[in-house]
Amino acid sequence: MIKSMTAYGRGECRQDDTLYIVEIRSVNHRYRDIVLRMPKSILVLEKDLKSLISSRIRRGRIEVFIEMKNEGGAVPYELELNKPLAQSYFGIFDQMTKQFGLDQEIMLDSIFKMKDVIISKPAAIDLDATRQGIQEALTQALDPLDGMRRREGEAIEADFLLRLELLEQYLEGVEKRAPDLVAEYRSRLKANIDLMLKDVAADEGRIAQEVAFIAEKSDITEEIVRIRSHLTQFREYLSMNEDTIGRRLDFLIQELNREVNTIGSKTSDSLAAINVVEMKAELEKLREQVQNVE
């Protein structure tokens, strides 16, 4: 079963007065790229959280937004007096007072305006409890994310199967025209020679050699066989219960494109060319869809 790389999930976990909220958004990416956006106070948990995400998602760009809300009224920051800096400020004020004969007193509000004299820092947290709460919220976000990825994967798979059938129909159209192409070429070649030579008899042996050469040059049997093999392999990949089959499907589409292009270069028949163009159009649609498969 295939999975889409585009999805969204949200989870919450409450511990005492703290509410942990996790939102996850995943989009297309060639590899796995996990981006965590969370408070600096819990950056130490980054490795554990990425490991949990990696166990559920193999490919895609995953953006995770983590928020902690204190709903108990407690102040999430602590204030601290930077005593050495304050003493330096007061030393300068005392020096200026003596040197310039100033007698203005230092007011309390002036102290608060002194840069970096009052330091604010996040309140200490229980790291183990925080890890447990965030991991629970993250798991709750990953579950709906995975569900959405599976549902979109089912829709993509249905579209794949439809386009594979169309490709087979167009391929049959090309294959049906193949036997007639050589006979039509021989007929045109003989008509042209007769027109040019008029009453002179054409060399049937030379015509046969030319027809044989064109028949060998324009033979598309091998390309048709390989295309059918690739289409069969494509369906087998869709039925595999494995992750990250997107790259395999992408490779198969490249191979299919190569074979179809070869058929197009070998076939000058207008009816066959129409089928080749339609095959290219369906392969382009498949290629676009594959970019969203994990």
Rosetta blueprint (number, residue, H / E / L):
1 M L
2 I L
3 K L
4 S E
5 M L
6 T L
7 A E
8 Y E
9 G E
10 R E
11 G E
12 E E
13 C E
14 R E
15 Q E
16 D L
17 D L
18 T E
19 L E
20 Y E
21 I E
22 V E
23 E E
24 I E
25 R E
26 S E
27 V E
28 N L
29 H L
30 R L
31 Y L
32 R E
33 D E
34 I E
35 V E
36 L E
37 R E
38 M L
39 P L
40 K H
41 S H
42 I H
43 L H
44 V H
45 L H
46 E H
47 K H
48 D H
49 L H
50 K H
51 S H
52 L H
53 I H
54 S H
55 S L
56 R L
57 I L
58 R L
59 R L
60 G E
61 R E
62 I E
63 E E
64 V E
65 F E
66 I E
67 E E
68 M E
69 K E
70 N E
71 E L
72 G L
73 G L
74 A L
75 V L
76 P L
77 Y E
78 E E
79 L E
80 E E
81 L E
82 N L
83 K H
84 P H
85 L H
86 A H
87 Q H
88 S H
89 Y H
90 F H
91 G H
92 I H
93 F H
94 D H
95 Q H
96 M H
97 T H
98 K H
99 Q H
100 F H
101 G L
102 L L
103 D L
104 Q L
105 E L
106 I L
107 M L
108 L H
109 D H
110 S H
111 I H
112 F H
113 K H
114 M L
115 K L
116 D L
117 V L
118 I E
119 I E
120 S E
121 K E
122 P E
123 A L
124 A L
125 I L
126 D L
127 L H
128 D H
129 A H
130 T H
131 R H
132 Q H
133 G H
134 I H
135 Q H
136 E H
137 A H
138 L H
139 T H
140 Q H
141 A H
142 L H
143 D H
144 P H
145 L H
146 D H
147 G H
148 M H
149 R H
150 R H
151 R H
152 E H
153 G H
154 E H
155 A H
156 I H
157 E H
158 A H
159 D H
160 F H
161 L H
162 L H
163 R H
164 L H
165 E H
166 L H
167 L H
168 E H
169 Q H
170 Y H
171 L H
172 E H
173 G H
174 V H
175 E H
176 K H
177 R H
178 A H
179 P H
180 D H
181 L H
182 V H
183 A H
184 E H
185 Y H
186 R H
187 S H
188 R H
189 L H
190 K H
191 A H
192 N H
193 I H
194 D H
195 L H
196 M H
197 L H
198 K L
199 D L
200 V L
201 A L
202 A L
203 D L
204 E H
205 G H
206 R H
207 I H
208 A H
209 Q H
210 E H
211 V H
212 A H
213 F H
214 I H
215 A H
216 E H
217 K H
218 S L
219 D L
220 I L
221 T H
222 E H
223 E H
224 I H
225 V H
226 R H
227 I H
228 R H
229 S H
230 H H
231 L H
232 T H
233 Q H
234 F H
235 R H
236 E H
237 Y H
238 L H
239 S H
240 M L
241 N L
242 E L
243 D L
244 T L
245 I L
246 G H
247 R H
248 R H
249 L H
250 D H
251 F H
252 L H
253 I H
254 Q H
255 E H
256 L H
257 N H
258 R H
259 E H
260 V H
261 N H
262 T H
263 I H
264 G H
265 S H
266 K H
267 T L
268 S L
269 D L
270 S H
271 L H
272 A H
273 A H
274 I H
275 N H
276 V H
277 V H
278 E H
279 M H
280 K H
281 A H
282 E H
283 L H
284 E H
285 K H
286 L H
287 R H
288 E H
289 Q H
290 V H
291 Q L
292 N L
293 V E
294 E L
